[in-house]
């Protein structure tokens, strides 16, 4: 008998890594999402008939019910960085997460892994952080044994963090604006996050536990930008951007289809994004965290001046 795993958000940046690992572990993987089109690129990740695309929006009770039927494992990776419609954070990251947990439990699913985020906080001024915290509460209520993973900033070849700032550095002349330069991050490799999902599924002691996932190095925003400039060979002066000006600009830019910054994201930048002291993390799941320096310089090569060799970084 082959085991079935359902991955909501399986066509995304983290989801593709998780689906690949589940397929290698022998699962029949249902990739659930609003549209089946996004999962087409995943077909090479498994054997014939091993990956099944399922149309199931997490806002749709019937769709989620069909997706989780007869499954052994459910993984929820659905998350957004900004709202296209007012209330999206709550609908997707809170209500949607709770719906998956409740219906997975009703279907007799054995294990669930839910991806939240470091900084999830019911008292946060950020809608993103509050909805993540509410999602955790609803997941615990619906599926008490769920494993919750809270990563810091996730990096990898297709990330929207290092790539975004490297592209910005390549396009801006002379200076590089720094927003919240003292805010600290603990970037974690996407492959390590995916490995954490599989480890949580395979370890009975992980059920009902919340893990905070961070890499081996804590970096301030200023250090992140300095590193990007060094590995891409870009000479830019780092200049602190006044928060008032950024809030004004974000208030305009957040109405774009794919905004570079929103006011809610600026609220998040006011707080460190690092694992809590003493919280179980990657090591507790048997995973040795990979460093930014071991991965990022390779995929930022396309942003280097004239395709230059990797410059030194002190």
C-alpha positions as CSV (number, residue, x, y, z in Angstrom):
1,X,0.0,0.0,0.0
2,X,1.4,3.4,-1.0
3,X,1.1,6.3,1.3
4,X,-0.6,9.6,0.2
5,X,0.6,13.0,1.2
6,X,-1.2,16.2,0.3
7,X,0.7,19.5,0.0
8,X,-1.2,22.8,-0.1
9,X,1.0,25.4,-1.8
10,X,3.1,22.6,-3.3
11,X,3.8,24.6,-6.5
12,X,5.6,27.4,-4.6
13,X,9.2,28.2,-3.7
14,X,9.3,26.0,-0.7
15,X,6.5,23.6,-1.9
16,X,8.5,22.3,-4.9
17,X,11.3,21.3,-2.6
18,X,8.9,19.5,-0.2
19,X,7.1,17.7,-3.0
20,X,10.4,16.5,-4.4
21,X,11.4,15.0,-1.1
22,X,8.0,13.4,-0.5
23,X,8.2,11.8,-3.9
24,X,11.7,10.5,-3.2
25,X,10.4,9.1,0.1
26,X,7.8,7.0,-1.8
27,X,4.6,9.0,-1.2
28,X,1.9,9.5,-3.7
29,X,1.8,13.3,-3.6
30,X,-1.3,15.4,-4.2
31,X,-0.3,19.0,-5.1
32,X,-3.3,21.0,-4.1
33,X,-3.9,24.6,-5.2
34,X,-6.4,27.1,-6.7
35,X,-5.1,26.1,-10.2
36,X,-3.6,22.9,-11.4
37,X,-1.5,24.8,-13.9
38,X,1.1,25.9,-11.3
39,X,2.0,22.3,-10.5
40,X,2.8,21.2,-14.1
41,X,6.6,21.9,-13.7
42,X,6.6,19.4,-10.8
43,X,5.9,16.3,-13.0
44,X,9.5,15.5,-13.4
45,X,10.0,15.3,-9.6
46,X,8.3,11.9,-9.3
47,X,7.6,8.6,-11.1
48,X,4.7,7.9,-13.4
49,X,1.5,8.7,-11.6
50,X,3.2,9.6,-8.4
51,X,2.3,13.3,-8.5
52,X,-1.3,14.2,-8.7
53,X,-2.5,17.8,-9.3
54,X,-5.7,18.7,-7.3
55,X,-7.7,21.8,-7.7
56,X,-8.5,22.9,-4.2
57,X,-8.6,26.4,-2.8
58,X,-8.0,26.5,0.9
59,X,-11.0,28.9,1.1
60,X,-13.3,26.1,-0.3
61,X,-14.6,23.6,2.3
62,X,-15.6,21.0,-0.3
63,X,-12.3,21.3,-2.2
64,X,-10.2,20.8,0.9
65,X,-12.4,17.9,2.0
66,X,-11.8,16.1,-1.4
67,X,-8.0,16.9,-1.3
68,X,-7.4,15.4,2.1
69,X,-9.6,12.3,1.7
70,X,-7.7,9.0,2.4
71,X,-4.4,10.9,3.0
72,X,-1.9,9.9,5.6
73,X,0.0,13.2,5.7
74,X,-1.1,16.8,5.1
75,X,1.4,19.7,4.7
76,X,0.2,23.4,4.6
77,X,2.6,25.8,3.0
78,X,0.2,28.4,1.8
79,X,1.3,32.0,2.7
80,X,1.3,35.4,1.1
81,X,3.5,38.5,1.6
82,X,0.9,41.1,0.7
83,X,-2.8,41.3,0.2
84,X,-4.3,41.6,-3.3
85,X,-7.7,42.1,-1.6
86,X,-8.5,43.4,1.8
87,X,-8.8,40.5,4.2
88,X,-6.6,38.1,2.3
89,X,-4.2,37.6,5.2
90,X,-7.0,36.5,7.4
91,X,-8.7,34.3,4.8
92,X,-5.6,32.5,3.8
93,X,-3.2,32.4,6.7
94,X,-5.7,32.1,9.5
95,X,-9.1,30.8,8.3
96,X,-7.6,28.7,5.5
97,X,-5.0,27.1,7.8
98,X,-7.6,26.3,10.3
99,X,-9.9,24.8,7.7
100,X,-7.1,22.4,6.5
101,X,-6.4,21.3,10.0
102,X,-10.0,20.7,11.0
103,X,-10.9,18.8,7.8
104,X,-7.6,16.8,7.9
105,X,-8.4,15.6,11.4
106,X,-12.0,14.8,10.4
107,X,-10.6,12.7,7.5
108,X,-8.4,10.7,9.8
109,X,-5.1,12.1,8.6
110,X,-2.3,10.8,10.8
111,X,0.2,13.7,10.6
112,X,0.1,17.4,9.7
113,X,2.8,20.0,9.2
114,X,2.0,23.6,9.1
115,X,4.4,26.3,7.9
116,X,4.1,29.6,9.9
117,X,6.8,32.2,10.4
118,X,9.1,33.6,13.1
119,X,7.4,36.7,14.3
120,X,3.9,35.3,14.3
121,X,2.3,37.4,17.1
122,X,-1.3,38.1,18.0
123,X,-0.3,41.5,19.4
124,X,1.7,42.6,16.4
125,X,0.7,45.8,14.6
126,X,1.4,43.8,11.3
127,X,-1.6,42.1,9.7
128,X,0.7,39.5,8.3
129,X,2.1,38.6,11.8
130,X,-1.3,38.6,13.4
131,X,-2.8,36.3,10.8
132,X,0.1,33.9,11.1
133,X,-0.4,33.8,14.9
134,X,-4.2,33.2,14.4
135,X,-3.4,30.5,11.9
136,X,-1.3,28.7,14.5
137,X,-4.1,28.8,17.1
138,X,-6.7,27.5,14.6
139,X,-4.3,24.7,13.4
140,X,-3.8,23.6,17.0
141,X,-7.5,23.7,17.7
142,X,-8.3,21.7,14.6
143,X,-5.4,19.3,14.7
144,X,-3.7,19.3,18.1
145,X,-0.9,17.0,17.0
146,X,0.2,19.2,14.1
147,X,3.9,20.2,13.9
148,X,4.3,23.9,13.3
149,X,7.5,25.2,11.6
150,X,8.4,28.9,12.0
151,X,11.2,29.8,9.6
152,X,13.1,33.1,9.4
153,X,13.8,34.6,6.0
154,X,14.0,31.6,3.6
155,X,16.8,31.8,0.9
156,X,17.5,29.7,-2.2
157,X,18.0,30.2,-6.0
158,X,14.4,31.4,-6.5
159,X,14.0,33.4,-3.3
160,X,12.4,36.9,-3.2
161,X,14.9,38.3,-0.7
162,X,18.6,38.1,-1.8
163,X,17.5,38.1,-5.5
164,X,15.4,41.2,-5.0
165,X,18.1,43.2,-3.4
166,X,20.7,42.0,-5.8
167,X,18.5,43.2,-8.7
168,X,18.0,46.5,-7.0
169,X,21.7,46.9,-6.5
170,X,22.3,46.2,-10.2
171,X,19.7,48.8,-11.3
172,X,20.5,51.7,-8.9
173,X,23.4,54.0,-9.5
174,X,25.9,55.0,-6.7
175,X,23.8,54.4,-3.6
176,X,21.8,51.6,-2.0
177,X,19.0,52.6,0.4
178,X,18.9,50.8,3.7
179,X,15.6,50.3,5.5
180,X,15.7,49.3,9.1
181,X,19.4,48.5,8.9
182,X,19.8,47.3,12.5
183,X,16.9,44.7,12.2
184,X,18.3,41.2,12.5
185,X,17.5,38.1,10.4
186,X,18.5,34.5,10.6
187,X,18.3,33.4,7.0
188,X,17.5,29.7,6.5
189,X,18.1,27.6,3.4
190,X,15.0,26.4,1.5
191,X,16.4,22.9,1.3
192,X,16.8,22.8,5.1
193,X,13.1,23.9,5.6
194,X,12.0,21.2,3.2
195,X,14.1,18.6,5.1
196,X,12.5,19.9,8.3
197,X,9.0,19.1,6.9
198,X,10.1,15.5,6.1
199,X,11.8,15.1,9.5
200,X,8.6,16.3,11.3
201,X,6.6,13.7,9.4
202,X,9.0,10.9,10.2
203,X,9.5,11.7,14.0
204,X,6.7,10.9,16.4
205,X,8.2,13.2,19.0
206,X,7.7,16.2,16.6
207,X,3.9,15.9,16.8
208,X,2.4,18.9,18.6
209,X,5.7,20.7,18.7
210,X,6.6,24.2,17.3
211,X,10.0,24.6,15.8
212,X,11.8,27.9,14.9
213,X,14.0,27.5,11.9
214,X,17.0,29.7,11.4
215,X,20.4,29.4,9.8
216,X,23.8,29.4,11.5
217,X,24.3,33.1,11.1
218,X,22.3,36.1,12.3
219,X,22.7,39.1,9.9
220,X,21.4,42.7,10.2
221,X,19.7,44.2,7.2
222,X,22.8,46.4,6.6
223,X,25.0,43.3,6.7
224,X,22.7,41.5,4.2
225,X,23.1,44.4,1.8
226,X,26.8,44.7,2.3
227,X,27.2,40.9,1.6
228,X,25.1,41.2,-1.6
229,X,27.2,44.1,-2.9
230,X,30.4,42.2,-2.1
231,X,29.4,39.0,-3.9
232,X,28.0,40.8,-6.9
233,X,30.9,43.3,-7.2
234,X,28.7,46.3,-7.0
235,X,30.1,49.5,-5.5
236,X,27.2,51.3,-3.9
237,X,27.1,53.5,-0.8
238,X,24.7,52.2,1.8
239,X,22.5,55.1,2.9
240,X,19.9,54.9,5.6
241,X,16.4,55.6,4.2
242,X,14.2,57.7,6.6
243,X,11.3,55.5,7.8
244,X,8.8,58.4,7.3
245,X,9.8,58.6,3.6
246,X,9.6,54.9,3.2
247,X,6.1,54.8,4.7
248,X,4.9,57.4,2.3
249,X,6.4,55.5,-0.7
250,X,5.0,52.2,0.6
251,X,1.6,53.7,0.8
252,X,1.7,54.3,-2.9
253,X,3.7,51.3,-4.0
254,X,1.5,48.8,-2.1
255,X,-1.3,49.3,-4.7
256,X,0.8,47.8,-7.5
257,X,0.1,44.3,-8.6
258,X,3.4,43.1,-7.2
259,X,4.5,45.8,-4.8
260,X,8.2,46.1,-3.9
261,X,7.3,47.2,-0.4
262,X,4.1,47.7,1.6
263,X,3.3,49.5,4.9
264,X,2.6,46.2,6.6
265,X,6.1,44.9,5.6
266,X,7.6,48.0,7.0
267,X,5.9,47.2,10.3
268,X,7.6,43.7,10.2
269,X,11.0,45.3,9.6
270,X,10.8,47.1,12.9
271,X,11.3,43.8,14.7
272,X,14.1,41.2,14.6
273,X,13.3,38.0,12.8
274,X,15.5,35.4,14.7
275,X,14.8,32.2,16.5
276,X,13.8,32.5,20.1
277,X,16.5,31.4,22.6
278,X,15.9,27.9,23.7
279,X,13.3,27.1,21.1
280,X,13.8,23.8,19.3
281,X,15.0,24.3,15.7
282,X,16.7,22.5,12.9
283,X,19.2,20.7,15.1
284,X,16.3,19.2,17.1
285,X,15.1,17.7,13.9
286,X,18.6,16.3,13.0
287,X,19.4,18.9,10.4
288,X,22.7,20.8,10.1
289,X,21.8,24.3,8.9
290,X,23.5,25.5,5.7
291,X,25.2,28.9,5.7
292,X,24.3,31.8,3.5
293,X,27.9,31.9,2.2
294,X,27.7,28.3,1.0
295,X,24.7,28.9,-1.2
296,X,23.8,32.5,-2.1
297,X,26.9,33.6,-4.0
298,X,26.3,30.9,-6.6
299,X,22.9,32.0,-7.6
300,X,23.7,35.7,-7.4
301,X,26.3,35.2,-10.1
302,X,24.0,36.5,-12.7
303,X,24.0,39.9,-11.0
304,X,27.8,40.3,-10.9
305,X,29.4,43.0,-12.9
306,X,30.4,41.5,-16.3
307,X,30.0,38.0,-15.0
308,X,33.1,38.5,-12.8
309,X,34.4,35.8,-10.5
310,X,33.3,35.8,-7.0
311,X,34.8,38.7,-5.1
312,X,36.1,38.3,-1.6
313,X,33.9,39.1,1.4
314,X,35.2,40.0,4.8
